């Protein structure tokens, strides 16, 4: 396992360096082959490790790579830790990353910077692998910041687009807020425990119950403070309510980037960190309740926003935000196995939905507005069916013990929240059920708007450009479109959507298979009391009592997710198929509510008033009155100016003639003598 684990982690780094630094020398094909091959090898090596843990044939282990930092009491070794939790993440990261690499061969085929793009993808994968194999908090922070850097590079990959640059900066800056809290949590943990070793910290955590620490002039509970600071980091990386604003804007990057960020890497880092440090959170009830409330609020907030979005990728993006909320409130109630199970299944169906959306966008000449779709199920049938499979998975379709991936993991979360018996758990159950209804509605709304009804392509400006052989404007490659002039309908010489190449269809086909089977095959080891305890083996704080209770909830709790899923489907069917004008009538009846949801609860506008405008005002104040009015005035424009004028005056005295110098000396002697006489009197 030693060699396998090191190959899994370091092959993507080597591939990224080769493609990134030598891409011009080796060419597009070699750069793609090396980076994709590295991830495929990693996936091939990860699955046996995971299956060994499933079968109980292996034990957790730590592989030392090198000595890293020695400073005072801090001794940090670069080591790779592999246990059941790591094994799950290895499978998720390498499988989705490798399929995204293969998919990108088709999606990015015409892009001139392919070596750079594939190098960024591999760098992203390496950083995430470093994070999930970390044996100490410093190494975890290294991977944590690495995925932040890679996300900045990938979101802003099309750097000629101002919107892409702005989105990349937004993601980077918002995550700095969360990372500041995470770094304070790491500093505080080292201060309290005297080590950054994760096993040592987790072992000592129960002994810190009831202790206090000084913070901001107050005495506060030690573990509550540390866990809340660490959770701020998780909120930033996993786009929880308050620090979520970067996530939808990340859609400015290429679609494969969206799939990688949302399904397997960056946004799952926060959930992983909370589960990895679960023994710490178990000591603080306040911290657990905070995780529940934030997760539940995020689930319902993002679900409401997704119902009104028209950009196909933004619908799926807000869906990710909502599903992450489920994972967090599952962790908050103590169902860490259920949280990781949903992370595992979500990776398959969310990557599927993003890549299938990319296939639709590819077919529609980069048009992303669903209002300009319609009738595509006959034009791109493979994409249609795999996207239906992804929708069946995310909405949790299943009955009598047979179902798609989300049926197992989402239901397990709702049942665990109810079984927890706490007030926050009950609130999370109610909000989670409501979010499930909305998830069903907006997911089927996407299907109906995209694949059913009459074709509405004539209004698309992007299709107009394609029809007339004109290139898209640089800033509209993947942006919203305006209405264009009329275009001939399909079948009369107009634009004909086309199915994606096999390099795009094979990855989404495999992800569709995972969306069908992942829950059915692995639900026992993740969430069942007996099998779960044996599988997790201490890698997370698995609660057998809660797992038992979740399986014994009343029947109405067990069927709640199915009922609300059917209600959401019925509403979407009525509004977009049976009575296509019903949605417009609702908007006309409740315009204020629609604007509120469409504008994402005005979080961006609120932050603009609270943070952006005051920051710009202070910046201008320091620039005009501080820099120019004070520093320049008394510096380069003040004292320096006076010295310059003085130099010019004194330079006139340097004539070079002897009589001039003798005259000056005489004046000096007269002055000195006059002063002496005056002083003597």
Secondary structure by P-SEA (a helix, b strand, c coil): caaaaaaaccaaaaaaaaaacccccccaaaaaaaaaaaaaaaaaaaaaaaaaaaaccccccccccccccccccccccbbbbbcaaaaaaaaaaaaaaaaaaaaaacccccccaaaaaaaaaaaaaaaaaaaaacccaaaaaaaaaaaaaaaaaaaacccccaaaaaaaaaaaaaaaaaaaaaaaaaaaaaaacccccaaaaaaaccccccbbbbcccccccaaaaaaaaaaaaaaaaaccccccccccccccccaaaaaaaccccccaaaaaaaaaaaaaaaacaaaaaaaaaaaaaaaaaaaaaaaccccaaaaaaaaaaaaaaaaaaaaaacaaaaaaaaaaaaaaaaaaaaaaaaaaaaaaccccccccccccccccaaaaaaaaaaaaaaacccccccccccccaaaaaaaaaaacccaaaaaaaaaaaaaaaaaaaaaaaaaaacccccccccccaaaaaaaaccccccccccccccccccccccccccbbbbbbcaaaaaaaaaaaaaaaccccccccccccaaaaaaaacccccccaaaaaaaaaccccccaaaaaaaaaaaaaaaaacccccaaaaaaaaacaaaaaaaaaccaaaaaaaaccaaaaaaaaaaaacccccccccccccccaaaaaaaaaaaaaaaccccaaaaaaaaaaaaaaaaaaaaaaac
